[in-house]
Amino acid sequence: MTTQAPPHRRFSAVDSALTDLERGVEVWARTSLPARRLLLSRVHALTSMYAHDWVQAAVEVKQLPEQSPLVGEEWLAGPYTMLTNLSALIDSLRALQRGRSPAEGYRFGRAPGGRTTVRVLPHGPVDRLILSGYSADVWMPPGVTAAQVQAEAGQDQRESGREVGIGAVLGAGNVTSIPVLDALHELLAADRVVLLKLNPVTDPLLGVFQAVLRPLIEHGVLRIVTGDAEVGAYLVNHPQVGHVHITGSAQTHDAIVFGPGPQGQARKQAGTPLLTKPISSELGGVSPAIVLPGPWSRADLRYQAENVVSQRLINNGYNCVATQVVVISSDWAQKHQFLAELRRVLGQAPARAAYYPGSSRRMQDVQGACPTAERAGDDRLLVGPLDASVASAELEYVLNAETFAPALAVVTLPGEGREFLESAVTLANDSISGTLGAGLIAHPATLRELGEGFETELARLRYGCIGVNVWIGLGFQLPAVPWGAFPGNELTAVGSGIGTVHNALFLRAPERAVIRGPFRPAPRSLFAGELAAAPPRPPWFVTNKTAHLTGAALTAYAGKPSWDKVPQIIFSALRG
């Protein structure tokens, strides 16, 4: 029989780390912008050096075959994303050091409702080549001017000597770059020194993270600990911790803030939290993909089915923005063809291990709550189509329960054109839980027909990241894109969270990001007049055959950019 260590020993690593960080608060306040930039440059070099070890550790956690194309996900969502974020942060610190705004040199535009936009992708010739046809804009709140954006970007970072205190970060267990990126955000955007507690799922990456972040650890401004939920509770409630950031679920957030069980629920209803210190969060939700009816070819149907299924099955569905509900028109002449392609791709996609705790139980919950659920392959479920205009327990479940597993639901609404789009946006805003991310898929002819009406509906869609013909998860990998829920949540109704992370340009209070991609890959896009040379399958498609090679090539480029590495990236991407 095993026995737990006494509390003073179980929590001794936390106590020791916080004692170190108390000294680190003053050290970080005295660390100049050039010194911070140098520290990040050293972390960047170490990330590149240990990138392969990082991926190997992730592969073991997720039980992937080493040569599987699915390993590409671990390159892209691990060291590659870390490297691109570090590079963007270094550039922003360099701009601030020279007395310039981090937003200087970016293109500004306008969006409905008097909003200013910042075009953060493409930014430079390599972006235009590697991500041909893709764009990303950060939308600021109504009334904010371009001059304000530039003046306020990085304003806090220009102040020297700020002693903000210690932040606790409870790391996520699903995507390996989340914990370290959240720690970087606390350090650079919030000026807090950080105690990062890993999720037990990612404990095998402790050695890699310590090696990569060694410059910040040696500088005395970062510590990493491991432990269970009790260690996490001890950490967030510790008097030396001034701020908490978590990535997880709304249920986890509420248990931390109000306490578990009926007593915690009563405190939530009364608005009397147990945790009274500030907390920020990224909490996921039920992400919809709205498919607008249009004149699709057979190739379009196949490609977009792969697009949607990949949005669900990346990381086996263990993503906070994994598409869970597909909204289609019941009046669309091609709906049955599209559903047939969805079933085919869902059933034929590569099998993978259910590594994330509780996955099997959640799949059983889906089957119990959804009588229409059908198996697609050995380990996936397809629910529906359900009529979204007819109330039912099944519909209520798929619109509100984040399954965090490989289950996909389809719901239908009547109408076409603007009528359907308006109804789908209203459904997403009013009936689907969460506001982290939403996607829309639309044929170029449909977009032309809708005109400004499409942009108006985009503005009405209350989500922190919106993807048009592209998975919103790309926003997570773009360092200048603020990542978080749509603004307006509060402790007692936290939804998909409070605040944002990433945001490498240090933009003040951004509202959302809108990412757009090509409807078709090359060469069909070029034949149809789209200015996009996207590969046949993007590397984040689960059907991509060379994603592991493309991910490794992109990571090598991000570690040490040079034009001679670009052909290898393009060659691998085209073979995918």
Secondary structure, DSSP 8 states (H G I E B T S, - for coil): ------HHHHTHHHHHHHHHHHHHHHHHHH--HHHHHHHHHHHHHHHHHTHHHHHHHHHHHHT--TT-TTHHHHHIIIIIHHHHHHHHHHHHHHHHHTT--TTTTSEEEEETTTEEEEEEES-SHHHHHHTTT-EEEEE--TT--HHHHHHHTTTGGG--S----EEEEE--SSSTTHHHHHHHHHHHTS--EEEEE--GGGGGGHHHHHHHTHHHHHTTSEEEE---HHHHHHHHT-TT--EEEEES-HHHHHHHHH-SHHHHHHHHHHT--S--S-EEEE----EEEEE------HHHHHHHHHHHHHHHHGGGG-STT-EEEEEEETT-TTHHHHHHHHHHHHHHS------STTHHHHHHHHHHH-TT-EE-SSS-EEEEEEETTS--HHHHHHHH----SSEEEEEEE---HHHHHHHHHHHHHHTSS--SEEEEE--HHHHHHHTHHHHHHHHH---SEEEESS-THHHHH-TTSEEE--TT-BTTB-TT-SSEEE-TT--SS--EEEEE--SS-TTHHHHTT-S----SS-TTSTT-SSHHHHHHHHHHHHHS--GGGHHHHHHHHHT-
